[in-house]
Amino acid sequence: MFLRAKTRFKDGKTHRYWSLVESRRPAGGRVVQRHVLCLGETNDSQKAAWCKAIEVFDKGGERPAQIALFPEDRGALPLECDGVQVGLGELQLRRPRQWGACWLACRLREPLRPDSFWADKLPPSRQGTRWLDVLKTLACYRLIDPGGEWRLHREWYEKSAMADLLGEDFGLVQTDKLCRCLDKLLAHKQERFSFLRQRWQALFDAQFEVLLYDLTSTYFECDVPEAGKRKFGYSRDKRSDCAQGVIALIVTPEGFPPAYEAMPGNTSGKTTLAGCIQKIETQYGKARRTWVMDRGVPTEETLAQMRAADPPVHYRAGTPKGHLSKLEKAFLKRPWEQARAAVEVKLLDQEGELYVRARSAGRADKERAMRRRRLKKLLKRLREIQGQTLTRGEPLLKLGAAKKEAGRAYGLVDVELPDKGQPSRRKPSASR
């Protein structure tokens, strides 16, 4: 910290105003200065006092001094160092910011060397926008407190120390700049994943021989445009009234994503696997990889193409429920084998496919506990309905709502309703 003077000529006199300024060295090696306090027009004795205080509190000084702080209602203890009494009632916390997490997020990026990849692809604009700093802010925001760009602009940036670390002001996170930066990244999608794959393999010895493939979707509460990927389709979020987009994600067992793909909302999951396999082989080359996916993703035609490929593409996929009944008798003849603690398996080699049936004691206990909770909640609701005086038709409405919430647990109870010729005031009874 140091004192800075500004001279102003007013009313025929020269006035000198002082302010307290702090120098900081953010990421990148640059030095920025932050205005800490305005001292006004200070005389020579006040200036000397401030210089002495700076020598005590400035951690960057060549000769750090030790000082003890005491509340103003207590006397200073006899110590070898100087003491200062502090008015605790007058202390104020102004604009607190999250520093540690932001600093750590910036340090965690360094081993990946992203700046060396983006330096020539995100040069500063003619207006002075440092796109690389915008990218750093977006990356740290996603790591620390994920959310939308609007929330970053309106709330998070002011509560973080990214401006101090990068030496930027609030103009860095204008909403248009955040969205434009994301658009710039999209043009280098494949190059970015190839670069990250090399860094992951060098840093963590990451292997890409086993790939997990799955689909998800996100919906948009807006008017559906005529062009674009926002389309109506099967909604995993139970929002059939909203347009959506489908996202295909490929990750390793360690969680490294070598690729992803955004698709129109009306894309069928069964039609996506072949294209994603071709995309991975084109970008990373052919290899003996094993794809792991749910039963609803691959079709028999796609699996046949994977087996006929050169080299063959190995896979692990859930068997369709319609095909399980054909294998039931064959599985009954097979003995259970211990795979690991609390997990048993049966193996069946048939028609060039190896079928694995697993039985987990832990999974059985979990599902039993889930059914018990649902059943307990359902019985409580049925007793509440029993205690109510209902007109004809109301029991069916209430039971329908209870059945929807209970799911499969509703099949574990028998519910009796008044017959058509019986009084409508008869209350429904439930038996377990």
N, C-alpha and C positions, 0 to 999 in steps of 0.2 A: 504494500500500500504506500501511497505517497500523496502529497498535497499538490493540487493543480490550481494555478491562478489565472483568472480572466480579467482583463483590464477593460474598463468602460468609461468614456468621457461623458459626464453629465453635469449640467448646471455650471459649466466653467471649471469643473474639478475632475480629476482623474480618480476613479474608484477601482479598487482591486477586490474581487470576490474570489473566495477560496472554496474548494470542494475536495472531498476525500475520494480517491480513485484507487481501484484495485486492479492489478494486472493478473490475468489468468492465461494459462497455456492449454487450450483444448486439444482434442484429437487432431492430428495433422501437423503439429509443430508450430502453428501460428500463435501469436500472442494477441489477445483481445483485452480491452480495458472496460471495466464496469464501474459506472457511477454509483458510489455507495452513499454519500451524504453531502448535502450542501451546507457549508459553514457560514455563508454570508460574508460580510465585510469584516475581516478579522484583523486586529492590531498585532503588533510585533510580539507582545507577551502571550497572547492567545495562540499565535502561530507556534511559538516555542513550546507551549504546553501540548499542542497537538502533535508536534514532531516527537516529543518525548513519549506520548501515548502510542504513537505508531511503532516506535522502537520496541515497546513492550508487547504489543498484540500482533505485530506483523511476523508471521511464521517464516516468511521468506527472507528475513533479515540475516545479515552476516553474523550478528551477535545476538542470538535469541536470549531473552530475559525471562525469568520466572516471576510470577505474580500470583498472589492469593486473593480470592474474591470472598467477601463477607456480606451478609444482609445488612441493611442500614440500621436495623434495630439491635444489632449485636456489635460488640467491640472486637477489634482485630486482635488475634492471638499473637503472642510474642514469637515471631518467626524470623528467620534470617532474610527472607525475601520481602519485597514490598507488598503492601496490602491495599485493596481498594474496596470501599463500601458501595454496594449496589442497591438501588431502589427497586426491589422486586415488583412492587405495585405499579411501577411505571414501565415495566418491560412489555413489549408488544411483539407478537409474531406476525410478520408481514411477508406475504407471498412465499410460504414454504414450498419446497420443491423436492421431488424424489431424485436423489443424486446417485445413491449406490447402485440401484438396479440399472440405471441408464449407463453408468460407467462400466459396469460388468458386461452389459449387452454389447457395448462397443468393443470391449476387449475380447469377448468370445468370437466376434466376427474376424478378428485378425488372423487366426490360424488358417481360415479358409481362403484368405487373400482375395476377397471380392473386389477390392479397389483396383488391383492389377488387371482384373477382367473388365471392369466397367469404366476404367479411366478414359479410354479412347471411344467408348460407345456412348457415354453420357457426359459430353463436354459442357462447360457452362454456356448458358445462352447469352445472346447479345445484351439482354436486359440485366445480366448479372446473376441469374438464378443458377445456383450450384445444384445440378440435378443429382450429383452423387450424395450431397448432404440430405436431399429429400429422400433418396433411397435408404440412407442410413436411419433416418427418422422412422420411415415406414417399417423397416426391418426390426428395429428395437421396439416399436409399438406392438407389432405382432407377437414378439417374444415375451414382453412384459405384461401387457394388458390388452389382449386381442379385441378388436372392435372395428367399426366402420370408419371410413375416412372422415365423415362429418363429425363424429365424436372426437377424433384426433384433432380436428381443426377447432372445435368449440370448447373442448374441456381438457384433454389429456396433455397437450403440448404446454399449456400454461402451468400445469402442475408437475411437470418434469424438468429435468436439468439439461435437456437436449440442446436448448438454445445456448447454454453456457458451455457445453462440451464442444459444440460445433462452431461457436462464435457467430451465430445467426440471430435474426430477430423473428418476430411473429409472421412476417411476410413469407417465410419459408413454407408454411403449412396452409396456405390458401387452398381452398378446395379444388380449384381448377388445376393448380400445380400438382396436387397429389394424384388426381386422376390422369393427368397428362404424363406423369412419371410412370404410372402403371402401364399406360399405352406404349411408352418407349421400351419397357421391359419385354413386352409381348413379342416384339420383332426379333429378339435374340433368345427365344425360348429354348430351341434345341442346342444352341451353343452353350447356354448357361448350364443345362443339365449335363452335357458332356464334360464341362469344366468341373462341376461339382462332383461328378462321379470320380474323376481323377483325384480330387482332393480328399474325398471320403475314403477312397481306397488307400491313399498314402497316409492319412492320419489315423484311421481306425481299422485298417486292413479289412474294409467292408467287402463282402462277397455278394455278387448279384446272380448267384446260381438258383436261388429260390425266390420267386416273386409272388406276392399276394395281390390278387386282383379283385376289385369290388366296385360297385356303383352306388352313388348317392344322388340326391337331388336337392335343389333349393327353389323356393317359389318366390314370386314377385307380386305384390299387391299393386297392380297398375293396369292400365288399358293395354291390351296386347297389340304390339305393333305389327304391321303387315310383313315386315322383313325382320330377320334376326333369329336368334335361337330361343327366344321366349315363346314356348308353345304349350298347349294343353296336352296332358298325358297322364299316365298312371302316377298318382301322387303318393310318395312314401310318407309325406307329412299329413296325409288325410285332408288336403286342401285342394279338392278337385275344382273349386271355384276360381283358382288362381293359375296363371301361367307359370311355367317352371323351366328350369334348365337341368340337364343331366350331366354329372361329373363322373368320369371314370378315373380311378386312382390306382396306381401301381406302386407298391412299397416292398421293401425287403423285410425279413423278420425283425431286423433291428430298427426299422422305422424310416429308412432312407428312401425317398421317393425318386426313382429314376425317370418318371414321366407321369403326366396326367393329360386328360383331354376333356374339353368342354363340348357338349353336344346339345342339339335341340331337345326341348322338353318332351317331345313325342317319340323319342328314340327308344326302341325296344332293347332291353338288356341283352337278349340273346343274339343280337346282331352286332355287338360291339367287340367281342373277344378277338375275332380274326383280324380286324383292323389294328387293334392294339398290339397283337403279337407281331404283325408285319412292321409296325412302327418301331418296336424295340429292336427287332433284328436289323432294320435299316440303319438305325442310329448307333447301336452298340455291336452289331455283328451277330452271326449265328453262333450259338453255343449250346451246351447241354444244360438247359435251364428247366426248372420244374415250376409250373404254374399251379397256384392253389386258389380255389374259388368256390363259391356256393353252388348248390345244385341247380339254381335257376339261371345261371349265367351261360354255360355251354350247351349247345345242341349236339345231337348225335352226329350231324353232318360236320360240325366244327371239330369234334373229337376225332372223327375219322381223318380229317385233313391233318390234324396234329400228329396222329400216328403214322401217316403216310409221308410226312415231311422228311427231308434229308438234311441234317440228322433229325430223328424223331423228336418231337416236342413232348416232354414228359408233363404229366399233370396229376393233380389231386383234387377231385371234385366230389361234392355230395351226390349220392345216387338218387335219382328221381323217385318219389314215393310210389309211383305206379310200377316201377321196376323192382321195388323191395319185396313185394308179395311173391314174385317169381323166384326170389332167392331164399325165401324163408325156410323151406324144407331142407335145402342144402346146408344152410347155416345151423339147423338143429342138430345135424350129425357131427358138427365140428366141436372140438373141446375148447374151453376158455383157456387162454394163456396169459400169464402175468406180464404185462408190458412195463409197468412201473408201480410204485406204491399207490394202491387204491384204484388202479386202472387195469382192466382186463380186456383182451381183444380176441376176436375170431377172424381167421384169414381164410379166404375162399378164392382160389384161382380158377377162373372160368372164362372161356372164350377170349383168351389173351388179356383179360383184365384181372387185377388183384383187388378184391373187395375186402374191406376192413370194417368189422363191426366192433364198436367200442362200448364198454360199460364202465362208468365212473361212479364210485361211491359218493364222492364229493358232489358231483353234479346231481345225483339222485337226492341227496340231502337238501341241496339248494332248491330244487324244484318242489320237493315235498313241503319245505317251509313256505315257498311262495303260494302254493295251493292252500295251505293252512291259513295264511293271512287273508287271502281272498275269501275263503269259506267263512272265516270268523266275521269278516266285514259284511258278507252277504246275510248270515244268520242274524246279525244285529239289525240290519235293515228290515228283514222279514218280521222280526218281532215288533219293530216300530210300526209297520203296516198293520200287524195284528191288533195293535192297541188303538187304531184310528177308526172312527166311524165314517164309512165311505159310501157314496152313492154308487149305483150300478155303472160300471164302466171305469170308475177311478182305480179299482184294484188292478185292472189290466195295464193301465198306463204306468202305475208305480212299479208293478212287477217287471214291465218291459224295460224301464230305466235301470232297475236293479240287475236284470239279466245282462244288459249291455255292459255294465260296469264289472260284473263278476266274471264274464267270459266263460271259459270251460268249467269253472267251479260251479256254475249254476246246474250242471248236469248231475251233481252229487246230492241234490236235495229234491224232494217231492213236494210240490205245492198243490193244495186242494182249494178250488174256488166253488162258490155256490152254484148249484145247477140252475138252469133257466127257470124252473118252476119254484125254486126256493126263494125265501125272502132275500132282498138285496142287501139287508143289513148284516147278514151273516159275514163274519170276519174270516179272511183267508188263514189257513193254518199251514205250518211248514213242519216237516219231519225230516230228520237227517237220515 
